[in-house]
Amino acid sequence: MKSHKVKIIFVLLIVLLLFFSTINVYISYTRMKNTVEESIANQSLKAAQSIASSIDIETYQKFLSEPGKNEYYQAIQNYLIDAREKLDALYVYTLEIDNPKVSKTMILGYSGKIDSLMDYPIGEPCTVPAEQVKLAYEGKTYVTEVLKDPDYGDYLSVGAPIKNEEGKVLGYLGIDISADSINQIKETVLKRNILNFVFNGVFIFIVIGSFVFMQRWYRREVAKEVGYTEITYQTEIKTLITSVSSLRHDFSNHILVLHGLLKIGESDKALQYASSLFKEVETIESIQPDIEHPGLSILLQTKKVAALNHRIDMEITISPVTFDRIKTTDLIIVLSNLIDNAMDATMELPEAGRKITIDCSSNNTHYLFKVTNTGPEILDKELIFKRGHSTKKEELGKDRGQGLFIVKEVVKKYNGKISIESSEDLVTTAVVEIPLK
């Protein structure tokens, strides 16, 4: 059920990522189109301002004083036709704006037939929207959106004032740009930027692929760590159960001995026997080292009880350190495996020679974990870290050769190091160093 929910969340995240990525590409596409349109409008407006400032003001004033298709009209018209051809515009024309709502076309510059130009009436109402006419009436420049006209087609219009030397506005110079020309430029720009859209699409799939890869990698790592933790947990539980069973068995034997001594009237011997048992109880009660790390404290107490059951002399030295820069599960994995290996090795000696010392400390740069035990010499100190290798005898149902391999993997994760020293005098020391940074 939990796995099913995780899959649903995962699919939902991918869908959301695709949705927002698609929205992002669409917005980028729309912005690019709008940017092209704005750029064309701004360039056309600059052209209108340039043409308006270059027009023959004296000739235009004479035309305005005698409006008609005379020599002044034709002179200005030829100038506008030449400008239209250079700009590749739809129309270039002059306007009269004497009210804030409607403008009038005075002279039209168009590269069609001269007859059709001569037929175009002076003072014909222009299709420039009232909003832009109002701006022109106030002496400002204007730019329209793409206008849809059934007679002249779709176009964008801009206008700039025509002023005399005194700065008085005589009229307006208008330029109409065909929507077809604008669309062609948009298509050219979009084609040039198609690689950007392709890159965005590829980037989206790379992100999704990376997300999928990281998710699967994370699940594998979690499963691996859970597996290591489960192995350690089961091992410690088995050790604890064995220790409790051993204590229970010993307790039953002690009760039988005491009962037998009292039954035959040997009260002094029974008291002496009880005193020796009391010392053992005191020893067990003393197995509560003052350790700031709860997980480490429980582990070492469990190992101490196990050592007592196996008649192993175990000494523990713990510095007042929290060991909080290493995860509890990793700390338990490292120490439990090292101590278990030490106990297995020590058990091969007679009871009098069984000894283990555990030292957990810290300096300015590292955590130091040292486990020393008596036991047979280890001849190949590199081979023992390989998966499946074990110096212990094979036992049915036991997976040997995993402990030190797992320890090395955990230590490597923290950029630490592990070393094993073993000598002929039956002493082996394992040292783990974990850097604090």
C-alpha positions, -999 to +999 in steps of 0.1 A: +000+000+000+028+024+009+047+015-023+015+022-043+012+057-027+048+064-035+043+055-071+012+078-073+031+107-058+060+100-082+037+100-113+019+131-100+053+149-097+062+140-133+029+151-146+032+185-127+068+189-140+057+182-176+027+206-172+047+235-158+075+229-183+050+230-212+035+262-198+070+276-196+078+268-232+044+282-243+050+315-224+085+317-239+070+312-274+043+339-268+068+363-253+091+359-283+062+366-307+052+397-287+088+409-285+091+406-323+059+426-328+071+453-303+105+455-320+089+460-354+066+487-340+095+505-323+116+504-355+086+517-376+080+545-351+116+556-353+113+555-391+081+576-389+099+602-367+129+603-391+106+607-422+085+634-404+116+654-395+130+651-430+099+661-450+100+694-469+081+715-444+078+745-467+062+725-495+039+707-470+027+741-456+020+753-491-001+722-497-020+727-465-027+763-475-042+751-508-053+715-503-055+698-537-037+674-560-014+700-572+024+702-576+029+704-538+008+674-533+027+654-559+061+664-545+052+652-510+035+621-524+067+611-544+087+616-512+063+593-493+063+567-521+101+566-520+101+562-482+075+534-484+096+514-509+127+518-487+108+506-457+088+479-475+058+493-457+022+489-467+014+526-466+032+558-457+009+589-455+002+622-437-027+628-414-046+658-402-058+655-367-082+684-357-102+665-331-095+637-306-116+610-322-112+609-360-081+615-382-081+624-419-057+611-445-042+640-465-015+625-488-011+588-494+022+572-504+016+539-521+035+520-548+004+510-568-008+526-599-006+563-601-042+565-612-054+548-581-034+572-560-048+602-578-083+588-571-077+586-534-095+616-519-079+642-497-094+643-462-107+607-462-113+595-426-085+572-415-090+539-397-065+547-369-084+539-336-098+567-315-074+558-286-043+565-308-060+596-324-064+610-289-027+606-283-019+623-316-043+651-308-022+657-276+010+658-297+023+624-288+035+595-309+013+564-312+015+527-319-015+504-325-019+467-322-025+446-353-057+460-367-081+439-388-096+459-416-119+442-443-108+468-470-071+472-463-062+440-447-045+434-413-018+458-404+000+476-375+001+514-376+024+540-360+025+578-362+048+607-354+041+644-355+052+667-384+064+699-369+076+733-383+107+752-371+087+767-343+076+733-331+040+736-341+024+703-351+013+706-388+001+670-391+012+634-386+033+610-405+017+576-404+032+542-414+012+510-418+030+476-417+013+446-432+005+418-407+018+394-433+053+411-432+052+409-394+043+372-394+071+365-419+096+381-395+081+362-366+085+329-384+121+338-393+129+346-357+111+315-344+130+293-369+163+308-357+153+301-321+139+267-327+170+252-312+162+270-279+128+253-278+144+220-287+169+225-259+141+234-235+124+202-244+155+181-241+163+198-208+129+189-195+134+152-203+169+153-188+154+167-156+127+141-155+153+113-163+176+126-136+147+127-112+138+091-120+174+080-117+179+098-084+147+084-070+157+048-079+192+053-066+178+067-034+155+037-030+184+013-036+206+031-010+178+031+015+171-006+009+208-013+013+210+007+046+179-009+059+193-043+050+225-035+069+205-022+099+182-052+098+212-076+099+227-057+128+194-056+146+188-093+142+223-101+153+220-080+185+186-094+193+200-130+189+230-121+211+207-106+238+183-136+237+213-159+240+227-139+269+193-139+287+189-176+282+224-182+295+217-161+326+184-179+331+202-213+329+229-202+353+203-188+377+185-221+377+218-239+385+226-215+413+192-220+429+196-258+427+231-255+444+218-232+471+188-254+477+210-285+480+234-269+504+206-257+527+188-290+525+219-309+539+225-282+566+256-266+550+244-231+557+279-216+559+288-230+525+254-217+512+262-182+525+296-183+510+281-194+476+255-166+478+283-141+485+301-151+453+268-148+434+263-113+448+297-103+434+286-115+400+254-095+403+274-064+413+295-069+382+264-071+360+249-040+376+281-021+369+276-026+332+261+009+327+288+031+314+282+069+315+278+074+278+261+104+262+251+084+231+220+063+239+225+038+210+261+033+218+253+028+255+228+001+248+251-017+224+280-018+248+258-030+277+245-058+255+281-068+244+293-066+280+266-091+291+275-114+262+312-112+272+303-122+308+284-152+296+314-163+275+339-156+304+355-128+284+372-099+303+359-068+285+371-033+293+353-002+279+366+033+277+344+060+263+353+097+260+325+122+268+317+127+232+282+126+215+295+112+182+267+131+165+285+135+132+280+098+124+246+083+121+235+060+149+228+031+126+263+034+110+280+037+144+262+006+156+271-013+124+308-005+127+312-013+164+289-043+166+308-060+138+342-052+152+332-064+187+316-096+173+347-104+154+368-097+185+346-120+206+347-148+181+385-146+179+389-145+217+366-175+222+393-197+205+415-192+236+411-207+271+390-186+295+421-172+313+434-156+280+401-140+268+404-102+269+388-074+248+393-036+252+371-011+235+381+026+233+359+053+217+373+088+216+377+119+196+404+145+188+404+177+169+400+160+135+387+125+139+365+101+158+386+071+168+372+037+175+397+010+187+389-026+195+417-049+208+413-086+215+434-116+222+432-144+197+449-161+167+471-139+145+455-127+112+479-134+084+462-117+055+449-083+067+436-072+032+417-104+023+396-102+055+378-071+040+366-089+009+329-100+008+325-137+017+359-141+033+360-153+069+387-166+093+360-185+113+348-220+106+317-225+085+286-230+105+253-242+091+228-213+086+254-185+091+264-161+064+301-156+071+325-130+057+300-100+056+310-081+088+343-064+079+331-059+043+301-040+056+322-020+081+346-009+053+317+002+031+303+023+060+337+038+068+342+046+032+310+066+031+324+090+057+358+092+039+373+074+069+397+045+071+400+012+089+432-007+097+439-041+113+471-049+132+477-085+143+509-099+159+523-133+169+517-126+206+480-132+199+468-096+200+448-080+172+437-044+171+411-028+147+412+009+144+385+030+126+391+068+120+361+090+109+370+126+099+349+152+117+345+173+085 
